[in-house]
Amino acid sequence: MEEDSSRMIVRDEQGNEYELEIILTFEDGGKNYALFRDAGDPDSEVYAYTYDEEGNMDQVIDEEEREMCAEVLDAFQNSEETDGKEA
């Protein structure tokens, strides 16, 4: 089976598994962030989580952090749209 580093499988407390597409990971202020969405639905909501070296994840709930993640995502998506286009 080929491994895709832009996807991950998570299991909820009931044991249900979900395949998620990792859109972007980045570091800010000493925290690691991961932005991802449902791999089967490119129009689904984007989720923002922090993570540590052991793989523990916590949902970003602080409004300032959520806004910062949204700004980083917008900048990333805008840079992808302009890649390969002349300025």
C-alpha positions in Angstrom: 0.0 0.0 0.0 1.4 3.4 -1.0 1.6 5.9 1.8 0.4 9.5 1.2 2.0 12.0 3.6 -0.8 14.5 2.9 -3.4 12.2 4.5 -3.9 10.8 7.9 -6.4 8.5 9.6 -7.8 9.5 13.0 -10.0 7.5 15.3 -12.6 9.1 17.5 -13.5 7.9 21.0 -16.1 5.5 19.6 -13.4 3.8 17.4 -14.7 5.3 14.1 -11.9 6.0 11.6 -11.8 9.1 9.4 -9.4 9.9 6.5 -8.3 13.5 6.6 -6.4 15.6 4.0 -3.6 17.6 5.6 -3.7 21.0 3.9 -0.9 22.7 5.7 1.3 22.4 8.8 3.2 25.3 10.3 4.8 26.6 13.5 4.0 29.9 15.2 4.9 31.1 18.6 6.5 27.8 19.6 3.3 25.8 18.7 2.9 23.4 15.8 -0.4 23.7 13.8 -2.1 21.4 11.4 -4.9 22.4 9.1 -7.0 19.6 7.6 -10.4 18.6 6.1 -12.4 15.5 5.2 -10.4 13.8 2.4 -13.6 12.8 0.6 -15.0 16.3 0.4 -12.7 19.1 -0.8 -15.4 21.7 0.1 -15.7 20.5 3.7 -14.8 22.7 6.7 -11.2 23.2 7.5 -10.2 22.2 11.0 -7.3 23.7 12.9 -5.4 21.8 15.6 -2.1 22.1 17.5 0.1 19.0 17.9 3.2 17.9 19.8 6.1 15.6 19.1 4.1 12.6 20.4 1.2 13.2 18.0 -1.2 14.5 20.6 -3.6 17.0 19.1 -5.8 19.7 20.5 -8.5 21.7 18.6 -7.7 25.4 18.3 -10.5 27.1 20.1 -9.0 30.5 21.0 -10.5 33.0 18.6 -7.2 34.9 18.0 -5.5 31.6 17.2 -8.3 30.6 14.9 -8.1 33.9 13.0 -4.3 33.5 12.7 -4.8 30.0 11.2 -7.4 31.4 8.8 -4.9 34.1 7.7 -2.1 31.6 7.2 -4.5 29.4 5.2 -5.6 32.3 3.0 -2.0 33.3 2.3 -1.1 29.7 1.5 -4.0 29.3 -0.9 -3.3 32.6 -2.6 0.4 31.6 -3.1 -0.7 28.3 -4.6 -3.0 30.1 -7.0 -0.3 32.5 -8.2 2.4 29.8 -8.5 3.4 29.5 -12.1 1.7 32.8 -13.1 3.6 35.8 -14.1 3.3 38.9 -11.9 
